[in-house]
Amino acid sequence: MSFISLSFIAFLLVMLLLFFVVPKRFQFIVLLLGSFAFYLMFSVKAFFFLFISSLSVYLAALFLEHVENRRIGRQLLVLVIGFNLFLLIGLKYFSFWLTRYGLVVPLGISFYTLSLIGYLIDIERRKYRAERNFFYFFLYVSYFPHILQGPIARYNFLGEQFKEYHSFNYDRVAKGCQRMVWGYMKKMIIADRAAIFVDTVFGQISTGRGTAFFIASLLYTIQIYADFSGCVDISMGVSEIFGIRLSENFKQPYLAVSINDFWKRWHISLSSWFRDYLYIPLGGSRKGIVRRWMNVLIVFTVSGFWHGVGINYIIWGLLHGIYQVIGYLLMPVRTWIIQKIWPNGETGFAKAIHILTTFFLVNFAWIFFRIADFKNAIIIIREIITDFTPWILTDGTIFSYGLSEKSLHLLIFMIILMFVVDLLHEKGISIRTRISRECLPIRWFIYLTAIYTVMIFGIYGIGYDASSFIYMNF
């Protein structure tokens, strides 16, 4: 069941009614049963793998907490992590075997596997005690708002909230709904509309024009951000209505001033997971400059491998690692140039240059992420560089790639709106807080306008269901 469906809205309304009606001590049971139902509606067979992974980590954590011999504990840690990685790699990267037995790749397997591994490592490190109650633990793993695409949760942050009582709060519910609607706008109006243009252009590799490829690459950069962050906004909005907090996963990533800064803003839960459970155990920056940057390259290569099957994901990950290595090596040159041009300190114009440079580096890497075939990716990059055809913007050709003139203008307007909202958030201005301070008629005018905007201008699929989220494939 997709977040972008009428069935999900009906499911959510039933969940909310039960959650706030039952005695408070039974609230976690409502969430648990709801998460069961949500996952089982996707696949009963896939649920088996989720249960097996969860049970293996739950039992191993209980043992690790009491074992006195740390060597034996670490052997068990490696064994259980290896088992779960085996399931992840086997089910995800050899999915063609599953179809022979009527199976599908378990929903959210990449996300819940990292959550389970992180939990087990934290228990081995004695960061907190293992959860005794399997039902609380399984709710942490399967909690339906974040099972699709995260954020990747730490147990000591999310798991403990299920043991708390959550009363109905109108302001919190209103803010949660606001965030959900904003997520729907980003997904259905921006991401799915941009996808039409992107898919059309990248589907014409042999006949495409350079400028069209360039615009498609820019729109894909916007599409994947609107799609992924839109899903997270819906997840966090739903969870906020229940009174349960999820960690922020995005912080205006396309306003980053460097690639390192970008990864502090993009998919924050994944970046912090790799930092805590891979980069630091590899030695981090403690063992010299060469080792530090080798660790960075390893982490980003693994990140590419985590995202999916194909050399294109490895290249994408490596590019981001190489960007950071080159950035470090060129830092003295960059500092010298800045001091020469802006001796009194960097200006807003200088920051804008850093943001644009970072954006286009990220945009370049997204081409490999989007195009599975390496040769086709190279063709697209070559055409962008050599086939400069800006007249397609004025002779009407731009409207032959799936979007009408009005639809393309709407897309541009919504992208600008999203950018303005990000700028305001960057300055610490909360749109939701501002809306909540308005009088009742104005608030409801904004709410209804946003809802009708999604209903009228959203891109719909069969049965009024929008397309699936990009990161559901990972």
C-alpha positions in Angstrom: 0.0 0.0 0.0 1.6 3.2 -1.2 1.5 6.5 0.8 0.1 8.0 -2.3 -3.2 6.2 -2.4 -6.8 6.6 -1.2 -6.5 3.3 0.6 -3.6 4.6 2.7 -5.6 7.7 3.7 -8.5 5.4 4.8 -6.0 3.1 6.6 -4.5 6.1 8.4 -7.9 7.5 9.5 -8.8 4.1 11.0 -5.4 3.9 12.8 -5.8 7.4 14.2 -9.3 6.7 15.5 -8.2 3.5 17.2 -5.0 5.0 18.5 -6.6 7.9 20.4 -9.7 5.9 21.5 -8.1 2.9 23.1 -6.6 3.1 26.6 -3.2 4.6 26.5 -1.4 1.4 27.5 -2.7 -0.3 24.4 -1.6 2.5 22.0 1.6 0.6 21.0 -0.5 -2.5 20.2 -2.6 -0.4 17.7 0.7 0.8 16.1 2.0 -2.8 16.0 -1.1 -4.3 14.5 -1.3 -1.5 12.1 2.3 -2.0 11.0 1.6 -5.7 10.6 -1.4 -5.0 8.4 0.5 -2.4 6.4 3.3 -4.8 5.7 1.1 -7.9 5.1 -0.9 -5.9 2.5 2.4 -5.6 0.6 3.4 -9.3 0.8 2.8 -12.1 3.3 5.9 -13.9 2.1 8.1 -10.9 2.5 6.9 -10.4 6.0 8.6 -13.7 6.9 12.0 -12.3 6.1 11.3 -9.1 8.1 10.3 -11.4 11.1 13.4 -13.6 10.8 15.8 -10.7 10.6 14.1 -9.1 13.6 14.1 -12.2 15.7 17.7 -13.0 15.0 18.9 -9.6 16.1 16.5 -9.5 19.1 17.9 -12.8 20.4 21.5 -11.9 19.7 21.1 -8.6 21.5 19.9 -10.3 24.6 22.8 -12.7 24.5 25.3 -9.9 23.8 24.2 -8.0 26.8 25.0 -10.8 29.2 28.1 -12.4 27.6 31.2 -11.7 29.6 33.7 -12.9 27.0 33.9 -10.0 24.5 35.6 -12.1 21.9 32.7 -14.6 21.8 30.3 -11.6 21.7 32.0 -10.1 18.7 32.0 -13.5 16.9 28.2 -13.7 17.5 27.9 -10.0 16.3 29.8 -10.8 13.1 27.7 -14.0 12.6 24.3 -12.3 13.0 25.3 -9.2 10.9 26.6 -11.5 8.3 23.3 -13.4 8.2 21.3 -10.3 7.8 23.7 -8.9 5.1 23.4 -12.3 3.4 19.6 -11.9 3.3 19.9 -8.3 2.1 22.3 -9.1 -0.7 20.6 -12.3 -1.6 17.1 -11.0 -1.8 18.0 -7.6 -3.3 20.8 -8.3 -5.7 19.5 -11.7 -6.9 15.9 -10.8 -7.0 15.4 -12.7 -10.3 15.5 -15.9 -8.2 12.6 -14.7 -6.1 10.2 -14.5 -9.0 10.7 -18.2 -9.6 9.1 -18.9 -6.2 6.5 -16.1 -6.3 8.5 -13.9 -3.9 9.2 -10.2 -4.0 12.0 -8.2 -2.4 10.9 -7.3 1.1 9.6 -3.8 1.5 12.2 -1.5 3.0 14.8 -4.2 3.4 17.7 -1.9 2.9 16.4 0.5 5.6 15.4 -2.0 8.2 18.6 -4.1 7.8 20.7 -1.0 8.6 18.5 -0.3 11.6 18.9 -3.8 12.9 22.7 -3.8 12.4 23.0 -0.4 14.1 20.9 -1.6 17.1 23.0 -4.8 17.5 26.3 -2.9 17.3 25.0 -0.4 19.9 24.1 -3.2 22.3 27.6 -4.8 21.8 29.1 -1.3 22.6 27.0 -1.1 25.7 25.3 2.1 24.6 22.0 1.1 26.1 20.3 -2.1 27.3 18.7 -4.6 24.9 14.9 -4.5 24.6 13.3 -7.4 26.5 9.8 -7.1 25.0 9.9 -8.5 21.5 6.7 -6.7 20.5 8.2 -3.3 21.3 11.3 -4.3 19.4 9.4 -5.5 16.4 7.3 -2.3 16.3 10.6 -0.4 16.2 11.6 -2.3 13.1 8.3 -2.4 11.3 6.8 0.9 12.3 4.8 1.7 9.2 5.5 5.4 8.7 9.2 4.8 8.3 9.4 1.3 6.9 9.2 2.5 3.2 12.2 4.9 3.1 13.3 5.7 6.5 14.6 7.8 8.2 16.9 5.0 9.5 16.1 5.2 13.2 18.2 4.5 16.3 16.5 2.4 18.9 17.3 4.7 21.8 15.6 7.6 20.0 12.5 5.9 18.4 12.0 2.7 20.3 11.6 4.3 23.7 8.8 6.6 22.3 6.5 3.6 21.8 6.5 3.1 25.6 5.2 6.6 26.2 1.5 7.7 26.3 0.5 10.0 23.5 -2.6 12.2 23.9 -4.5 13.9 21.1 -3.2 17.4 20.5 -4.9 19.6 17.9 -1.8 21.8 17.1 0.4 18.8 16.7 -2.1 17.0 14.4 -2.5 20.2 12.4 1.2 20.5 11.9 1.5 16.9 11.0 -1.2 17.2 8.4 0.5 20.3 7.0 3.8 18.4 6.6 1.9 15.5 4.9 0.3 17.9 2.4 3.6 19.5 1.6 5.1 16.1 1.0 2.2 15.2 -1.3 2.8 18.5 -3.2 6.5 17.8 -3.7 5.8 14.2 -4.8 2.7 14.5 -6.9 3.1 17.9 -8.4 6.9 18.4 -8.7 8.5 14.9 -8.7 6.0 13.0 -10.8 5.6 15.9 -13.3 9.4 16.2 -13.7 9.6 12.4 -14.2 7.5 12.7 -17.3 10.0 15.1 -18.9 13.0 13.1 -17.6 11.8 9.7 -18.7 10.9 11.0 -22.2 14.3 12.7 -22.8 16.4 9.9 -21.3 14.3 7.4 -23.3 15.6 8.9 -26.5 19.4 8.4 -26.1 20.0 8.0 -29.8 18.1 11.1 -30.9 18.2 13.4 -27.9 19.7 16.9 -28.1 22.4 18.2 -25.7 20.4 21.0 -24.1 17.4 18.6 -23.6 19.7 16.2 -21.9 21.0 19.0 -19.7 17.6 20.2 -18.7 16.5 16.6 -18.0 19.5 16.1 -15.7 18.6 19.2 -13.8 15.0 18.1 -13.5 16.1 14.7 -12.3 18.2 16.4 -9.6 15.0 18.2 -8.6 12.8 15.0 -9.1 14.8 12.8 -6.8 14.9 15.4 -4.0 11.2 16.2 -4.3 10.4 12.5 -4.4 12.5 11.3 -1.6 12.1 14.3 0.8 8.3 14.3 -0.1 8.0 10.7 1.1 10.0 11.6 4.3 7.7 14.6 4.9 4.6 12.3 4.6 6.3 9.8 7.0 7.2 12.5 9.5 3.8 14.1 9.2 2.0 10.9 9.9 4.3 10.1 12.8 3.9 13.6 14.2 0.1 13.2 14.3 0.6 10.1 16.5 2.9 12.2 18.7 6.0 10.2 17.7 9.1 12.0 16.5 11.3 10.8 13.6 14.8 12.3 13.0 15.1 14.8 10.3 16.5 13.4 7.1 17.0 16.5 4.9 18.2 20.0 5.6 18.1 22.0 2.4 20.7 19.8 0.6 20.9 21.9 -2.5 22.0 24.9 -0.5 25.1 23.1 0.5 28.4 24.9 0.0 30.5 21.8 -0.5 30.1 18.1 -1.1 30.9 17.4 2.5 28.2 19.9 3.5 25.8 18.2 1.1 26.2 14.9 2.9 25.4 16.6 6.2 22.1 17.7 4.7 21.1 14.8 2.3 19.7 11.5 3.7 21.1 12.5 7.1 20.2 9.2 8.8 22.1 7.2 6.2 25.1 9.5 6.3 25.3 9.3 10.1 24.8 5.5 10.0 27.8 5.1 7.7 29.8 7.5 9.8 29.1 5.7 13.1 29.1 2.1 12.0 31.6 2.0 9.1 33.8 5.1 8.7 34.8 5.4 12.4 35.3 1.6 12.9 37.6 1.7 9.8 39.7 4.2 11.6 38.0 7.4 10.5 40.5 10.3 10.4 42.6 8.9 13.2 45.2 7.0 11.2 46.6 9.6 8.9 45.5 11.5 5.8 45.9 8.7 3.3 44.0 6.2 5.5 41.3 8.9 6.1 40.6 9.4 2.4 40.8 5.7 1.7 38.1 5.2 4.3 36.0 8.0 2.7 36.2 6.2 -0.7 35.3 2.8 0.9 32.3 4.4 2.6 30.9 6.0 -0.5 31.6 2.8 -2.6 29.6 0.9 0.0 26.9 3.6 -0.1 26.6 3.1 -3.9 26.4 -0.6 -3.5 23.7 -0.2 -0.8 21.6 1.8 -3.2 21.2 -0.9 -5.8 22.4 -3.4 -8.4 24.6 -1.9 -11.2 27.9 -0.3 -11.8 26.2 3.0 -12.1 25.5 3.2 -8.4 29.1 2.3 -7.6 30.3 5.1 -9.9 27.8 7.5 -8.3 29.2 6.7 -4.9 32.8 6.8 -5.9 32.3 10.2 -7.5 31.1 11.6 -4.2 34.1 10.1 -2.5 36.5 11.5 -5.1 34.8 14.9 -4.9 35.7 15.1 -1.2 39.3 13.9 -1.7 39.9 16.4 -4.5 38.2 19.1 -2.4 40.7 18.4 0.4 43.7 18.4 -1.9 42.6 21.7 -3.5 41.8 23.4 -0.3 45.0 25.5 -0.1 44.4 26.7 -3.7 40.8 27.4 -2.9 41.7 29.4 0.2 44.4 31.4 -1.6 41.9 32.3 -4.4 39.3 33.4 -1.9 41.8 35.5 0.0 42.9 37.2 -3.2 39.3 37.9 -4.5 37.7 38.6 -1.1 40.4 39.8 1.3 37.8 41.1 3.7 36.0 37.8 3.9 33.6 35.9 1.6 30.5 37.7 0.4 27.0 36.4 -0.4 28.1 36.2 -4.0 31.0 34.0 -3.0 28.6 31.7 -1.1 26.3 31.6 -4.1 29.2 30.4 -6.3 30.0 27.6 -3.7 26.3 26.5 -3.8 26.1 26.5 -7.6 29.4 24.6 -7.9 28.2 22.0 -5.4 24.9 21.7 -7.1 26.3 21.0 -10.5 28.8 18.5 -9.1 25.9 16.7 -7.5 23.8 17.0 -10.7 26.7 15.5 -12.7 26.8 12.5 -10.4 23.0 12.0 -10.5 23.3 11.3 -14.2 25.1 8.0 -13.4 22.6 7.3 -10.7 19.7 7.7 -13.1 21.2 6.0 -16.2 21.9 2.3 -15.6 23.9 1.8 -18.8 27.4 3.3 -18.4 27.8 3.9 -22.2 24.5 5.7 -22.3 25.5 7.9 -19.4 28.7 8.9 -21.3 26.7 9.6 -24.4 24.5 12.0 -22.5 27.4 13.8 -20.9 29.1 14.1 -24.3 26.0 15.5 -25.9 25.5 18.0 -23.1 29.1 19.3 -23.7 29.2 19.2 -27.5 25.6 19.7 -28.7 24.6 23.1 -27.4 21.1 23.7 -28.7 19.5 26.5 -26.6 16.9 27.3 -29.3 14.8 24.4 -28.1 13.8 26.7 -25.3 12.2 29.2 -27.7 11.1 27.3 -30.8 8.6 25.1 -28.9 10.7 21.9 -29.0 10.9 21.9 -25.2 7.1 21.1 -25.1 7.6 17.9 -27.2 9.0 16.0 -24.3 5.8 15.0 -22.6 4.9 18.2 -20.8 2.6 20.9 -22.3 3.5 24.6 -22.0 1.1 25.1 -19.0 2.3 21.9 -17.2 6.0 22.9 -17.6 5.2 26.4 -16.4 3.4 25.0 -13.4 6.5 22.7 -12.7 8.8 25.7 -12.8 6.6 27.7 -10.5 6.4 24.8 -7.9 10.2 24.3 -8.1 10.7 28.0 -7.3 8.2 27.7 -4.4 10.1 24.7 -3.0 13.3 26.6 -3.3 11.9 29.6 -1.5 10.6 27.4 1.3 14.1 25.8 1.6 15.6 29.3 1.8 13.2 30.3 4.5 14.0 27.1 6.5 17.7 27.8 6.0 17.2 31.2 7.7 15.4 29.4 10.5 11.9 30.5 9.5 9.3 27.8 10.1 6.4 28.0 7.6 4.2 25.7 9.7 4.7 27.9 12.8 3.8 31.0 10.8 0.6 29.3 9.5 -0.4 28.2 13.0 -0.3 31.8 14.2 -2.8 33.0 11.6 -6.5 33.3 12.4 -8.8 30.4 11.7 -10.2 31.5 8.3 -6.8 32.2 6.9 -5.4 28.9 8.2 -8.2 26.9 6.6 -7.9 28.9 3.4 -4.3 27.9 3.2 -5.1 24.2 4.1 -7.9 23.9 1.5 -5.8 25.7 -1.2 -3.0 23.3 -0.7 -5.2 20.2 -0.7 -7.1 21.3 -3.8 -3.8 22.1 -5.5 -2.7 18.5 -4.9 -6.0 17.1 -6.1 -6.2 19.2 -9.2 -2.5 19.4 -10.3 -1.1 16.1 -8.9 0.0 13.4 -11.4 -2.1 10.3 -10.9 -1.7 6.7 -12.1 -4.2 3.9 -12.4 -6.9 3.9 -9.7 -5.9 7.4 -8.5 -2.6 6.1 -7.2 0.5 8.1 -7.9 3.7 6.4 -9.1 5.9 4.6 -6.5 8.7 6.5 -4.7 12.2 6.3 -6.3 13.8 5.2 -3.0 11.4 2.3 -2.6 13.6 0.5 -5.1 16.6 0.8 -2.8 
